[in-house]
Structure formats: C-alpha cells, structure tokens
C-alpha cells in the first residue's frame, strides 16, 4: 500500500534549478515530499532555528548572496549577531539558501543537488539527469561519480 504522506520535506524555490533538480531526485526515489515554497510561506523563527540546529549550521552559513539584498544590507559585516541574521532571513526569505531537505535520515542544504542522495531513505528508481544534462544516476540506479 502506497503512503500518501511523505516523511520528507523540501524547502523549495521553483525558480531555482538546484532546487528543481533536488525535488526531482526525491521524486525519482518514489517519494512525494511535502513541498514548502518558502518564499510564499516563510519558515518561522523556531523552524529556521530547528533546521539550522539539525544541519549543525550557523545562520551566517545559510545566507544566500546571489540575487538577494545581502550586499545592500551589509550582511558580510561580522557585527551582525546570529539573532540579527535570523531577523534578516525572516524579513527577506530570499536570503535563505536552498533547497533544504528534511528526511528521517537527516537534514541538509542540498547544494549541489546530489547532496540529497545521502539522506533519502529509498534508492533512486531509475536514471536521472539534471537540467543541465549532467547524469547523476545511471540506468541501473547507481550514482555516477563526477570526474575530478
């Protein structure tokens, strides 16, 4: 019997290729995650703190610079406390780097998108190629290692 509720949550931005690839890899494992479009439904302070704790990450490490008001707000200045950085992320959710995936195995910022493979409870069900054409999972469902 197929479960209709997944134990996986993705904090997703559909405009982000990395986020779309991560979501597709979750679905390629046979799971349909709870998708939180965090720009439309920002996390609460408590949720954000919980995600950071689960990832053992400081707020500064979760900040996104590209395409955000990071520079205008002067967020590279070390004067900002963790609580102040959380305030900025809550006021401007675009500052939260993505995608963040929560599974029974762990919580991770999935950049690059292949990071999600390490925390998915089920294996990939078939081949997977990212939007840019990079093969991640071969026809036998095995992870393709990147050439160095």
N, C-alpha and C positions, 0 to 999 in steps of 0.2 A: 504494500500500500504506500503510495507516494504522499509524503507530508506536504501540506500546503504552506506551512510556516517554516522559514529557514532560521537556523541559528547564526546566520551570517548577516552582518550589517555593513554597508558601504556608505561612507560619507562622500558623495559623488558630485562632480560638476560635469554635466553633459557636454559642455563646451570644451572640455579638456581631453585630448587624445589619450593621455596616460590613464585618466580615469575611465574612459570608454573601454580601453584595452583591458584594464583590470576587471571591470564589470563583465566583459565578455569571457574572460578566463574563469571567473566564478561560475558563470552560466555553463561554460564548457565542462565543468565538473559535475553538472547535473543539478546544481543548486540554484534556486531563485532567491536572491538575497533581499533583505529589506533595504530599499534604496532611499537614502536621505539626501535630497538635494539641498545641501547645507547653505547655499546662497538664498534659497527660498525659505528654508526652515533652519535657521542657525542653531547650533547647539547651545545649551545653557552653560553657564559658568561651571556648574557641577559636572555636566557631561564632558566639557572640554578638559577640566582637571582630571577626570577619570580616564579619559583617553590618553592624556599625557603621562599619567602615572602608569597605565598599562604598557605604554611604549618605553617607559623609563627615559622620557624626553623632557627637556626644559622647554618652556614656552618659546624662547628665542629660536630654538632649533626647528620649531614648527612653522615659523613665519615664512611666508612666500613673498619674494621681492618683485619678480617679473609680473607686469600687468596689474600692479596694486599701488596703493598710496604709500608704500613702505618708505620711499625716499622723501616724499613730501612731508611725511610725519617725523622724519629723522629717527627711524627705528633702529638704525645701526649704532646710535649713541648708547653706550653702556649705562647711562644714568637711569634708564627705564627698568623698574623692578619687574619681577615675574607677574605680579598682580596688575601692574600697569599694562604690560604686554597683553595679558588676557583681556583687559578692558578694550584695548585697540582691536583685538581679534573679534570681540563680541560686537563692537561698533562697526567694524568693517570685515565681515566674514570672508571676503576675498583674500584677506591676509593669511587665512588658514591654508596651509599647504594640503594637497590632496593627491590621490584618494587615501582615506584612512579606512582600513578594513578590520572588522572585529569578527573573530571566529572562536569556536571553543578551544582552538589551539593557541591563539594569541591575537594581539592587536598590533598592526603595523602600518606605517606610512609606506604605501606601495609605489615608491619611486626608485628604480624603474618598476613598471607594472608587473614584471616577473616575480617581484618580492611576494606577491600574493600566493604563489605556488607553495611556498614554505609553510603557510598557515591554513591551507584548505584541507578539510577533513577527508574529502574524496578526491581520487585521482582524476586527471583530465580524461574525458571520454573519447576524444578524437584529436586530430591535428588542429593546431591553432597558429595563425599567422597574424601578427599585429597589423594595424592600419598602414604602417609604413612599409609593409612587405616582409619584415623580419620574421622568420619562422621561429616559434618558441617551443611548440610541441609537434613531434613528428607523427607520421601515420600510425605508429604503434602506441601513441600516447606518452612517449618519453620526452623529457625535457631536452631541448637542443642547446648545447653549451655554446656560448659566444666565443668566437675566435679572438685570441688576445692581440 
